[in-house]
């Protein structure tokens, strides 16, 4: 059964498997470990700069040390206090963005840190189309040691990308629909059609392989989780919901924007503008992101050039007007009405999913 398989892979989790998305500038060791302690699988964001002198590497090591402390797990004296023993793995996940040229250094810089700490899962996203071997090379570096065998999840937005991820050795395909907040494929489908089509493609194309599917995109409560399970997912990823967890690093203006926004399909939008207005031109063109609609986007839709729009964005920011700031958000934002501790969010969503499933059974 799917539930027992996730339990065997991640022994600290409960059914159904709830995963906190690895959102940059939002997630942190406290949030991830609180999700894990409540029976979910929490993720931290490991970054995207893997060059040998990158400060991201030190931050990654520090986050994993903090996660171990939050969970009350022993440190390995042989690794300078920052590692873990093979009998004491770290029951959280670490995610990485893979489009940067420095990803070629992953095996020599990031992988050794991960081997010391032994997180339960590693999540990969956004390889550059200009470097088609990125996923293969990173996954091979994660498989280089028999002493640590994490489950590798690859975030995809299409059936073709799911097949590629499985071919490179992914254990989990995160089927991210266009309902999702934050970065994603510029073109794609919603979870309702994407998840079952990916599920079928993996079953038919990789017989004998145990490739799991997690659903991501627009899931904000137990009903969404129950729906994801019905579509064939073995886990559900929540991002926007955890942005307003009390432990998250999300700024106050982002929390207020999420809690005050409803009708997410109409009041969030996918666009590369959300990055470009902040001066971030680094993402490959195949990716964009979904965020809450702001005056900046409305100006863009009305034909205001980027240079002028950027001036308006910066001027508003300088005078303390945060209405133009970017708040990444999925279409499920209208279902989010209060801030809660991450553990309480996890418990409530799980209970809601089980209640929804029970209700369906009783109606048969």
N, C-alpha and C positions, 0 to 999 in steps of 0.2 A: 504494500500500500504506500501511496505517496507520503502520507503523514509519518508513517514509521520510517520511511527512508530519510526524510529530513531530520527526524529525531536521531537516527543512527549517525548521520553526518555531523549533526550539531547537538550533542547530548544535553546541553543546558536549555534547549528550547522546548516550547510547548506548541500544541496544535491549536489553530493553524499557525504556520510560521509567519511572523511579522518581522519585516526588515526595515530599519531606519536608513534612509538614503544618505549617501556620503556627500552632503552638500558643503561646498567650500564656504568658509566664513560663517558657517552655521553650526555644523557638528563639531564635537570636541570629545575628549576622553570621558568626561562626566556624563554627557548625554548618551554616548554609545554604551557605556557600561550600565547605566540605569535601564536602558532598553534590554540589555542582555540579562540583567538581574530579574527583570519582570518576565523572562521567558521568550523574549524576542532575540534578534541578532542585530546588534548595533554595529555601525560602521563609522570609522573616522576617515578623513580625507588625507591621503598621503602626498598629494601634490603632483607636479608635472615637470619639475626641473631635476634631472638626474645627473647633471654634470658633477664631476668629482668634488668640486669646492662649493656646491650648492648648500645654502643654509637650510633648505627644505629637508635635507637628510638629517641634520641635527634635530630639527623640529619633529620629524617622523619618529626618531628614536625616543625623544622626550615624551611624545604622546603615548607611545607604547608602554613606557615606564609608568606614566601616570595611570594608564588604564589598568595595569597590573596592580597598582596601589589601591585604586578605587575598588577593585574586585577582591582585595585582601589576599592576593596570591603571592607566593614566595618568589623572591628573586634568586637568580642563579649567581652564586658567588664567583663562578669562573668567568663571568662575562661582565665584570665590573659593576655588578648591581643592576644592569639594564636588560638582562636577557631572561630566558626561561628554560626550565628543564624539560626533557622529552615527556616526563610524567605530569607536567604541569603546563599544558598549552594555554594560550590566551583566547578565551571564547568571544572574541569580537572579530570584525573584518576590517580590512584596510583597502581603500580604493585609490586608483591612480588614473590620471588623464594622460593619454599616450601619444598625442599628436606632435609634440615637440621633438626637434632633432636630437636632443639629449637623451631621448628614450633608448638610444643605442647603448647607453652606459648603464641601463637598469640592472643588468646582471652583475655588474661589478660594484655598484654603489648601493642601490636600494635592496636588492635581494639578500645580501649578507645581513642587513639589519633585520629583515623579516625572518631569516633563519634563526637569528638569536632569540627573537621574541615568540615565534611560532603562532601567529594569529590563525584562527580557524578558517578564514577565507580571504581571498584577494580578488578584488573587483577591478576590471579593466574597462576603459571607455575611450572612445574617440581616437583610434589610430589614424594617422595621416594617410590619405589616399596616395600620397607620393612615396610612402614607405610600406608596401603591401606585406612585408615579412615581419612587421612589428609584433603583431599578436603572437605569431609562432615563436619568435625569439624570446619574448618576455615569458611566455608560458613554459618554454623549455628551461629557462633560468630558474623558474619556480619549481620545476621538477628535478633539479640537479642533485638534490639531497634526499636519500632514503629516510633520513631522520625526521623530516618534516614534510608532510604531504597535504598542503592546504587545498580546499576546494576552490577552484578558479571560476569566477563568474565573469561573463562578458556582456556588457550592456549593448543591445542592438535595437535597431528600429525597422528592420525589414527581414523577410524570410531569407533572402540571400545572405545577409550579414549573419544570421543565426546559423546557417549551414557552414559558413566560413569559420565561425567561432568554434563550432563543434569539431570541424575538421582539424583545427589547430589544438584540440584537446580540452576545450572548456568543459567543466563539470556542470555549470549552470549557465543558461542563457537568460538574461534579464530582458524580457520583451517590453520595451518602453514605447507606449503609444504616444501619439501627438497630444493627448490629454495632459501629459506631464508638464510640470513646471521646470524651469531651468533649461540647461543645455540638452540638446537632442538632435536627431536627424532633421534636416530642413524639410524633407518630404517623408511621409509615412502614413500610417493608419492608426485608428484608435485601438484600444486594448480589446474591444469586443470582437474584432475580426483578426487582429494581429496575433493574439495569444493562441487561439485554436489552430490557426494556420501554421504557426511556428511549431506548435506541439505535434501536429501531423507530419510536418516536414522532417522533424528530428526522429520521430518514430519510424518513418518509412526510409529515411536516408541513412540512418545509423543504427541498424538492427543490432541488438546485443549491447549497445551502449546505454549507460544510465545517465542521460543528459537531462537535467531538471530544467523547468521553466519557472521563473518568477515573473509576476505581472507588475508593471509600474505605469503609473499615469492616471491621475484623477481619482485615486483611491484615498479616501479620507475617513471612512468609518467602517463598521463591521459589515454593512450591506455590500460595500465595494469589495471587501475581502471575500465574502461569500460568493459574489459574482465571479471574482477572479478564479476561485477554486472550481466553480462550475465550468469555466472556460478551459480548464485543464492545467492551470498553474498549480505549483506545489508550494508557493510562497507569495506573499504580497508585499510590495515595497511602498512605503509611505514617506513622502518628502515634506510637502507643504505643511502637513499636520504637525510634524515635529519641529518646524521652524518656530512655532509659538510654544514649544515646551519651555518650561521655566529654566532649564539648564542650557538652552541653545545660546549661541553667540549672536543671533540675529539682533540687529539694531532695533531700537524702539519704533522708528518710523516704519520698518518692515512689519513688525508685529501689528501695529495699528492698521496698516494697509490691508493685511490679511484678514484681520478680524472685522473690518468694516466693508469688505468687498463681498458681494453676492453675485449670482448669475454668472458663474465663472466662464462659461462659454462665450459670453458677450463682453465681459470686462477683463479678460486676459487675452493676450495675442502673441503669436509666434513671430519673431523678427530678429534679424541680425543687428537691427538698430540698437537693441538693448546693450549689446557689447560696444558697438561703434561709438555711441554717445558718451561712453566712459573712457574712450581712447584705446579700447582693446580691439586690435585688428588681427590678433594672432590665430583665431579659430579658422580652420579650413572652411571653404564655402559650403561643404556638404552638411554643416551643422548650423543651427540657430538656437534660439531659446524662447521659452514662453514666460511672460511676465505680466503684471497688472498694467492695464492701460493707464497712461499718464498724459498730461498736456504735451510732453515731448513726442509721444507717439502720435497724438492727434495732429500736431504740427507737421510731422513727417507725412502722415496720410494726406494732409492738405497741400503737400508739395514744397514745404520749407526745406531748403538745402541743408546738408549735414553741417556745414561750417556755421551757418546762422543758428541752426538748432543747438549746436554745441555751445555757442555763445550764450544762448538763453538758458541752457542747462547749468552752465557754470555760474552765470549771474544769479540765478535763483539759489543755487547752493551757497554762494558767498553771502547772500542776505538772509540765510536761514530758512528759506522756503524749500521744503523737502518734497513738494508735490511732484517734482520732476524726477526724483530719484527712482532707481530701478529696484523693483521688488519681484524677484522670481517667484512664480506661483503657477500651480496647476489649475485645471478647470474645476477641481473639487473644492476650491477655496470657499464657496458659499456654504459648505457643510461644516466649516470650522468657526466656532463661536466663542471659544474661551481658551485661555492659557491654562495648562495643567502640567504637572511634573511628567517627565517622559515615561516613567513606570506606570503612572495612572492612565496615560494615553494608551499605552500598550495593553493594559488590562481591559480597559473599556472597549477598545476596538476588538480585541479577541472575544470578549463576552458578547459583543454585538454580532460578530460573525457567527458564533455558535447559536445564538438566539435566532438569527435569520435562517440558518440551516435547519434548525429544529422546526421553525415555523413552516418551512417548505415541506418538510417530511410529514408534518401533521395534516397538511392540506391535500396529501395524495390519497 
